[in-house]
Amino acid sequence: MNPLPINPVITILFVLFGIVIGYLFHRYQSDKIIKDQQQKAENILKGANEQARLIESQARENSSKTVQRAENDVRERRKEGNRVMERLDKRRSELDKRADRLEQREQTLNKRQSNIDRKTKETDKMFEEQVNKLEQISNLTKEEAKKDLFEAVEKEARADMARIYRQIEAEAREEGEKRARKLIADAIQRVASSHVAEVTSALVPLPNEEMKGRIVGRNGRNIRAFEQIAGVDVIVDDTPEAVTISCFDSVRREIGRRALTRLTADGRIHPAHIEKIVEEETKSVEKVMAEAGEQAAYDANISGLHPEILHMMGRLKFRTSYGQNQLAHAIEVSKLAAILAAELGADVELSKQSGFLHDIGKAMDHNQEGTHAMLGAEYCKRYGVNEVVINAVASHHHEVEQESIEAVIAEAADAISGARPGARREDLEAYIKRIKSLEDLSKSFDGVKEAFAIQAGREVRVIVKPENIDDLTSTRLARDIAKKIEETMKYPGQIKVTVIRETRAVEFAK
């Protein structure tokens, strides 16, 4: 059976109905969504309004509090400003009162100043009148009186200046002398060397008187041979059981003494044996000198010197000066120089060498020409000694210029060793000559009345004419005399110059 034909109109209607139904459903859904959204918006807007009202209320509350605080602050500042104004008004009133008082005081001062000016003019006028009266009474002008016053003041000032100068000089000298005495005393006490006095002759003891005849020999043969070989003089006199050996050369004298002592002990005295013994003793003495030089260097704590220098220093073992053994003197000077150098901050080693070698020229043979200082310096230079030491050796008697503090120390140590009590013996003739020249030199100055050398030439006292020499000039005179003594005289140690000015007041009763 065939299906019923569907009417197209109905189909179209159904389609349209479906479209309308769909449209309506869609619109319904859209409206519902819009209503939901509007509801949400209204809710949000309502919440926002509520929150805005809360914020507005809080802002109003905060603003009111802020205004209140500001008003309180303004009130406090107004109160503070009022207090400041009150203080300012009070200060202003006080300043006004002070200004009034100052003005009154200024007026008073002006009155007083006018009175002072008036009185000053009156005083000046009175002073001029008094000056005129004084000029009339004294017959002196103002300039002349001022000149006399200046002369009196100058004289008094010169006297005060001389007194102060002497005081300062005495204090400086006392302090320097204390320091120098302490250094010298410490050095001497620490060294304290002993010295053996030697002369130009040596005594040889004999076992008996018969030995004198054997020494002389037949017709003087033995004694002539001994004198020729040894280079000494043999003195056979009345001295019991002894003969004397004399020679200016201390080394030859020692060789002769040793040789003659051996010959007298052996008993065989003839020219051949004499020559043999003298030769052996010469070698023995040379060995002794070498050993003495080495021992002296050891005692002085000096090292590094050439053996020839030590050998030459050993010759000083048999050399004396004014009774002082020269090798012992060299050791003592070395030790003194070391002590002084240590105290003064100089080179101790160079100072020791300078003191040890300063008199090495005295050991040279007498045939060499020149002073012992220059000979010693040339000898030291030959064997490579330090230049500072060479200069110290050459300059310790001021024959050349001293170039270092070590040279000055060596000279000072030499003077200390030679000038201390008991070190040397000066012969009478030279002593008297030095004393007389010291007095003559002091008398050569103008205004000197008398001069006396005392204290064994260590001090010279100068008596001046008081009418020619004043206090200040006497101080200068002492310095000039001391300077001239230093320039023209040679002496050990130091010489004190004392100028004595006697003050006399003479008046006559009429």
For each residue, the residues with C-beta under 8 A, 3 or more apart:
1:
2:
3:
4:
5:
6: 10 11
7: 10 11
8: 11 12
9: 12 13
10: 6 7 13 14
11: 6 7 8 14 15
12: 8 9 15 16
13: 9 10 16 17
14: 10 11 17 18
15: 11 12 18 19
16: 12 13 19 20
17: 13 14 20 21
18: 14 15 21 22
19: 15 16 22 23
20: 16 17 23 24
21: 17 18 24 25
22: 18 19 25 26
23: 19 20 26 27
24: 20 21 27 28
25: 21 22 28 29
26: 22 23 29 30
27: 23 24 30 31
28: 24 25 31 32
29: 25 26 32 33
30: 26 27 33 34
31: 27 28 34 35
32: 28 29 35 36
33: 29 30 36 37
34: 30 31 37 38
35: 31 32 38 39
36: 32 33 39 40
37: 33 34 40 41
38: 34 35 41 42
39: 35 36 42 43
40: 36 37 43 44
41: 37 38 44 45
42: 38 39 45 46
43: 39 40 46 47
44: 40 41 47 48
45: 41 42 48 49
46: 42 43 49 50
47: 43 44 50 51
48: 44 45 51 52
49: 45 46 52 53
50: 46 47 53 54
51: 47 48 54 55
52: 48 49 55 56
53: 49 50 56 57
54: 50 51 57 58
55: 51 52 58 59
56: 52 53 59 60
57: 53 54 60 61
58: 54 55 61 62
59: 55 56 62 63
60: 56 57 63 64
61: 57 58 64 65
62: 58 59 65 66
63: 59 60 66 67
64: 60 61 67 68
65: 61 62 68 69
66: 62 63 69 70
67: 63 64 70 71
68: 64 65 71 72
69: 65 66 72 73
70: 66 67 73 74
71: 67 68 74 75
72: 68 69 75 76
73: 69 70 76 77
74: 70 71 77 78
75: 71 72 78 79
76: 72 73 79 80
77: 73 74 80 81
78: 74 75 81 82
79: 75 76 82 83
80: 76 77 83 84
81: 77 78 84 85
82: 78 79 85 86
83: 79 80 86 87
84: 80 81 87 88
85: 81 82 88 89
86: 82 83 89 90
87: 83 84 90 91
88: 84 85 91 92
89: 85 86 92 93
90: 86 87 93 94
91: 87 88 94 95
92: 88 89 95 96
93: 89 90 96 97
94: 90 91 97 98
95: 91 92 98 99
96: 92 93 99 100
97: 93 94 100 101
98: 94 95 101 102
99: 95 96 102 103
100: 96 97 103 104
101: 97 98 104 105
102: 98 99 105 106
103: 99 100 106 107
104: 100 101 107 108
105: 101 102 108 109
106: 102 103 109 110
107: 103 104 110 111
108: 104 105 111 112
109: 105 106 112 113
110: 106 107 113 114
111: 107 108 114 115
112: 108 109 115 116
113: 109 110 116 117
114: 110 111 117 118
115: 111 112 118 119
116: 112 113 119 120
117: 113 114 120 121
118: 114 115 121 122
119: 115 116 122 123
120: 116 117 123 124
121: 117 118 124 125
122: 118 119 125 126
123: 119 120 126 127
124: 120 121 127 128
125: 121 122 128 129
126: 122 123 129 130
127: 123 124 130 131
128: 124 125 131 132
129: 125 126 132 133
130: 126 127 133 134
131: 127 128 134 135 142
132: 128 129 135 136
133: 129 130 136 137
134: 130 131 137 138 145
135: 131 132 138 139 140 141 142 145
136: 132 133 139
137: 133 134
138: 134 135 145
139: 135 136
140: 135 144 145 148
141: 135 144 145
142: 131 135 145 146
143: 146 147
144: 140 141 147 148
145: 134 135 138 140 141 142 148 149
146: 142 143 149 150
147: 143 144 150 151
148: 140 144 145 151 152
149: 145 146 152 153
150: 146 147 153 154
151: 147 148 154 155
152: 148 149 155 156
153: 149 150 156 157
154: 150 151 157 158
155: 151 152 158 159
156: 152 153 159 160
157: 153 154 160 161
158: 154 155 161 162 470 471 472
159: 155 156 162 163 470 471 472
160: 156 157 163 164
161: 157 158 164 165 472
162: 158 159 165 166 470 471 472 474 475
163: 159 160 166 167 471
164: 160 161 167 168
165: 161 162 168 169 472 475
166: 162 163 169 170 471 475
167: 163 164 170 171
168: 164 165 171 172
169: 165 166 172 173 475
170: 166 167 173 174
171: 167 168 174 175
172: 168 169 175 176
173: 169 170 176 177
174: 170 171 177 178
175: 171 172 178 179
176: 172 173 179 180
177: 173 174 180 181
178: 174 175 181 182
179: 175 176 182 183
180: 176 177 183 184
181: 177 178 184 185
182: 178 179 185 186
183: 179 180 186 187 339 340 343
184: 180 181 187 188 416
185: 181 182 188 189
186: 182 183 189 190 339
187: 183 184 190 191 335 336 339 340 413 416
188: 184 185 191 192 336 416 420
189: 185 186 192
190: 186 187 335 339
191: 187 188 332 335 336 339
192: 188 189
193: 328 331 332 335
194: 328
195: 323 324 325 328 329 422 423
196: 325 328
197: 320 323 324 425
198: 250 318 320 323 325
199: 320
200: 246 247 248 253
201: 235 244 245 246 253
202: 244 245 246 253 254 256 257
203: 239 242 243 244 245
204: 242 243 244 245 257 260 261 264
205: 241 242 261
206: 209 211 212 241 242 243 264
207: 211 241 264 265
208: 211 241
209: 206 212 240 241
210: 213 214
211: 206 207 208 214 215 264
212: 206 209 215 216 236 243
213: 210 216
214: 210 211 217 222 267 269
215: 211 212 222 223 226 234 236 243 260 263 264 269
216: 212 213 220 222 223 236
217: 214 220 221 222 223 225 269 270
218: 221 222
219:
220: 216 217 223 224
221: 217 218 224 225 271
222: 214 215 216 217 218 225 226 269 270 271 274
223: 215 216 217 220 226 227 234 236
224: 220 221 227 228
225: 217 221 222 228 229 271 274 275
226: 215 222 223 229 230 232 234 256 259 260 263 274 278
227: 223 224 230 231 232 233 234
228: 224 225 231
229: 225 226 271 274 275 278
230: 226 227 252 255 256 259 278
231: 227 228 247 249 252 256
232: 226 227 245 246 247 252 253 255 256
233: 227 245 246 247
234: 215 223 226 227 243 244 245 246 256 260
235: 201 243 244 245 246
236: 212 215 216 223 243
237: 243 244
238:
239: 203 242 243 244
240: 209
241: 205 206 207 208 209
242: 203 204 205 206 239
243: 203 204 206 212 215 234 235 236 237 239 260
244: 201 202 203 204 234 235 237 239
245: 201 202 203 204 232 233 234 235 253 256 257 260
246: 200 201 202 232 233 234 235 253
247: 200 231 232 233 250 252 253 256
248: 200 366
249: 231 252 253 366
250: 198 247 253 254 318 319 320
251: 254 255 285 289 315 318
252: 230 231 232 247 249 255 256
253: 200 201 202 232 245 246 247 249 250 256 257 318
254: 202 250 251 257 258 285 318
255: 230 232 251 252 258 259 278 281 282 285
256: 202 226 230 231 232 234 245 247 252 253 259 260 278
257: 202 204 245 253 254 260 261
258: 254 255 261 262 281 284 285
259: 226 230 255 256 262 263 274 277 278 281
260: 204 215 226 234 243 245 256 257 263 264
261: 204 205 257 258 264 265
262: 258 259 265 266 277 281
263: 215 226 259 260 266 267 268 269 273 274 277
264: 204 206 207 211 215 260 261 267 269
265: 207 261 262
266: 262 263 273 277
267: 214 263 264
268: 263 273
269: 214 215 217 222 263 264 273 274
270: 217 222 273 274
271: 221 222 225 229 274 275
272: 275 276
273: 263 266 268 269 270 276 277
274: 222 225 226 229 259 263 269 270 271 277 278
275: 225 229 271 272 278 279
276: 272 273 279 280
277: 259 262 263 266 273 274 280 281
278: 226 229 230 255 256 259 274 275 281 282
279: 275 276 282 283
280: 276 277 283 284
281: 255 258 259 262 277 278 284 285
282: 255 278 279 285 286
283: 279 280 286 287
284: 258 280 281 287 288
285: 251 254 255 258 281 282 288 289
286: 282 283 289 290 311
287: 283 284 290 291
288: 284 285 291 292 314 317
289: 251 285 286 292 293 311 314 315 317 318
290: 286 287 293 294 307 310 311 314
291: 287 288 294 295 314
292: 288 289 295 296 313 314 317 327
293: 289 290 296 297 309 310 311 312 313 314
294: 290 291 297 298 310 314
295: 291 292 298 299
296: 292 293 299 300 310 313 314 317 327 330 331 356
297: 293 294 300 302 303 305 310 313 356
298: 294 295 301
299: 295 296 331
300: 296 297 330 331 334 335 352 355 356
301: 298 338 352
302: 297 305 334 349 352 353 356
303: 297
304:
305: 297 302 309 310 353 385
306: 309 310 383 384 385
307: 290 310 311
308: 311 312 383
309: 293 305 306 312 313 357 360 379 380 383 385
310: 290 293 294 296 297 305 306 307 313 314
311: 286 289 290 293 307 308 314 315
312: 293 308 309 315 360 363 364 379
313: 292 293 296 297 309 310 316 327 330 356 357 360 363
314: 288 289 290 291 292 293 294 296 310 311 317 327
315: 251 289 311 312 318 319 363
316: 313 319 325 326 327 329 330 359 360 362 363
317: 288 289 292 296 314 325 327
318: 198 250 251 253 254 289 315
319: 250 315 316 325 326 327 362 363
320: 197 198 199 250 323 324 325 326
321: 324 326 329 362 418 424
322: 418 423 424 425 426 427
323: 195 197 198 320 424 425
324: 195 197 320 321 328 329 417 418 423 424
325: 195 196 198 316 317 319 320 328 329
326: 316 319 320 321 329 330 359 362 363
327: 292 296 313 314 316 317 319 330 331
328: 193 194 195 196 324 325 331 332
329: 195 316 321 324 325 326 332 333 359 417 418 423
330: 296 300 313 316 326 327 333 334 355 356 357 358 359 360
331: 193 296 299 300 327 328 334 335 356
332: 191 193 328 329 335 336 417
333: 329 330 336 337 355 356 358 359 410 413 414 417
334: 300 302 330 331 337 338 352 353 355 356 413
335: 187 190 191 193 300 331 332 338 339 352 355
336: 187 188 191 332 333 339 340 355 413 416 417
337: 333 334 340 341 351 352 354 355 406 409 410 412 413
338: 301 334 335 341 342 348 351 352 355
339: 183 186 187 190 191 335 336 342 343
340: 183 187 336 337 343 344 346 351 409 412 413
341: 337 338 344 345 346 347 348 350 351 352 406 409
342: 338 339 345 348
343: 183 339 340
344: 340 341 405 409
345: 341 342
346: 340 341 350 351 405 406 409
347: 341 350 351 388 406
348: 338 341 342 351 352
349: 302 352 353
350: 341 346 347 353 354 386 388 389 392 404 406
351: 337 338 340 341 346 347 348 354 355 406 409 410 413
352: 300 301 302 334 335 337 338 341 348 349 355 356
353: 302 305 334 349 350 356 357 385 386 389
354: 337 350 351 357 358 388 389 392 393 396 406 407 409 410
355: 300 330 333 334 335 336 337 338 351 352 358 409 410 413 414
356: 296 297 300 302 313 330 331 333 334 352 353
357: 309 313 330 353 354 360 376 380 385 389 393
358: 330 333 354 355 373 376 392 393 396 410 414
359: 316 326 329 330 333 362 363 372 376 414
360: 309 312 313 316 330 357 363 364 372 376 379 380 393
361: 364 370 371 372 373 374 375 376 377 379 393
362: 316 319 321 326 359 372 376
363: 312 313 315 316 319 326 359 360
364: 312 360 361 368 372 375 376 379
365: 368
366: 248 249
367:
368: 364 365 375
369:
370: 361 374 375 378
371: 361 374 375 397 399
372: 359 360 361 362 364 375 376
373: 358 361 376 377 393 394 395 396 397 399
374: 361 370 371 377 378 394 399
375: 361 364 368 370 371 372 378 379
376: 357 358 359 360 361 362 364 372 373 379 380 393 394
377: 361 373 374 380 381 390 391 393 394
378: 370 374 375 381 382
379: 309 312 360 361 364 375 376 382 383
380: 309 357 360 376 377 383 385 389 390 393
381: 377 378 384 385 390
382: 378 379
383: 306 308 309 379 380
384: 306 381
385: 305 306 309 353 357 380 381 389 390
386: 350 353 389 390
387: 390 391
388: 347 350 354 391 392 403 404 406 407
389: 350 353 354 357 380 385 386 392 393 406
390: 377 380 381 385 386 387 393 394
391: 377 387 388 394 395 400 402 403 404 407
392: 350 354 358 388 389 395 396 402 404 406 407 410 411
393: 354 357 358 360 361 373 376 377 380 389 390 396 410
394: 373 374 376 377 390 391 399 400
395: 373 391 392 398 399 400 401 402 403 407 411
396: 354 358 373 392 393 407 410 411 414
397: 371 373
398: 395 402
399: 371 373 374 394 395
400: 391 394 395
401: 395
402: 391 392 395 398 407 408 411
403: 388 391 395 407
404: 350 388 391 392 407 408
405: 344 346 408 409
406: 337 341 346 347 350 351 354 388 389 392 409 410
407: 354 388 391 392 395 396 402 403 404 410 411
408: 402 404 405 411 412
409: 337 340 341 344 346 351 354 355 405 406 412 413
410: 333 337 351 354 355 358 392 393 396 406 407 413 414
411: 392 395 396 402 407 408 414 415
412: 337 340 408 409 415 416
413: 187 333 334 336 337 340 351 355 409 410 416 417
414: 333 355 358 359 396 410 411 417 418
415: 411 412 418 419 492 493
416: 184 187 188 336 412 413 419 420
417: 324 329 332 333 336 413 414 420 423
418: 321 322 324 329 414 415 423 424 492
419: 415 416 423 424 492 493
420: 188 416 417 423
421:
422: 195
423: 195 322 324 329 417 418 419 420
424: 321 322 323 324 418 419 492
425: 197 322 323
426: 322 430 431
427: 322 430 431
428: 431 432
429: 432 433
430: 426 427 433 434
431: 426 427 428 434 435 456 457
432: 428 429 435 436
433: 429 430 436 437
434: 430 431 437 438 457 489 491
435: 431 432 438 439 453 457
436: 432 433 439 440
437: 433 434 440 441 489
438: 434 435 441 442 451 453 457 460 485 489 495
439: 435 436 442 443 451 452 453 460
440: 436 437 443 444 451
441: 437 438 444 481 484 485 488 489
442: 438 439 445 448 451 460 462 481 497
443: 439 440 448 450 451
444: 440 441 448
445: 442 448 462 477 480 481
446: 468
447: 464 465 468 469 473 477
448: 442 443 444 445 451 462 463 464 465 477
449: 463 464 465
450: 443 462 463
451: 438 439 440 442 443 448 460 461 462 463
452: 439 460 461 463
453: 435 438 439 457 459 460
454: 458 459 460 461
455: 458 459 496
456: 431
457: 431 434 435 438 453 491 495
458: 454 455 493 494 495 496
459: 453 454 455 495 496 497 498
460: 438 439 442 451 452 453 454 481 485 495 496 497 498
461: 451 452 454 498 500
462: 442 445 448 450 451 477 478 481 497 498 499 500
463: 448 449 450 451 452 500 502
464: 447 448 449 468 469 474 477 499 500 501
465: 447 448 449 468 469
466: 469 501 502 503 504
467:
468: 446 447 464 465
469: 447 464 465 466 473 474 477 499 501
470: 158 159 162 473 474 501
471: 158 159 162 163 166 474 475 501
472: 158 159 161 162 165 475 476
473: 447 469 470 476 477
474: 162 464 469 470 471 477 478 499 501
475: 162 165 166 169 471 472 478 479 499
476: 472 473 479 480
477: 445 447 448 462 464 469 473 474 480 481 499
478: 462 474 475 481 482 497 498 499
479: 475 476 482 483
480: 445 476 477 483 484
481: 441 442 445 460 462 477 478 484 485 497 499
482: 478 479 485 486 495 497
483: 479 480 486 487
484: 441 480 481 487 488
485: 438 441 460 481 482 488 489 491 495 497
486: 482 483 489
487: 483 484
488: 441 484 485
489: 434 437 438 441 485 486
490:
491: 434 457 485 495
492: 415 418 419 424
493: 415 419 458
494: 458
495: 438 457 458 459 460 482 485 491
496: 455 458 459 460
497: 442 459 460 462 478 481 482 485
498: 459 460 461 462 478
499: 462 464 469 474 475 477 478 481
500: 461 462 463 464
501: 464 466 469 470 471 474
502: 463 466
503: 466
504: 466
505:
506:
507:
508:
509:
510:
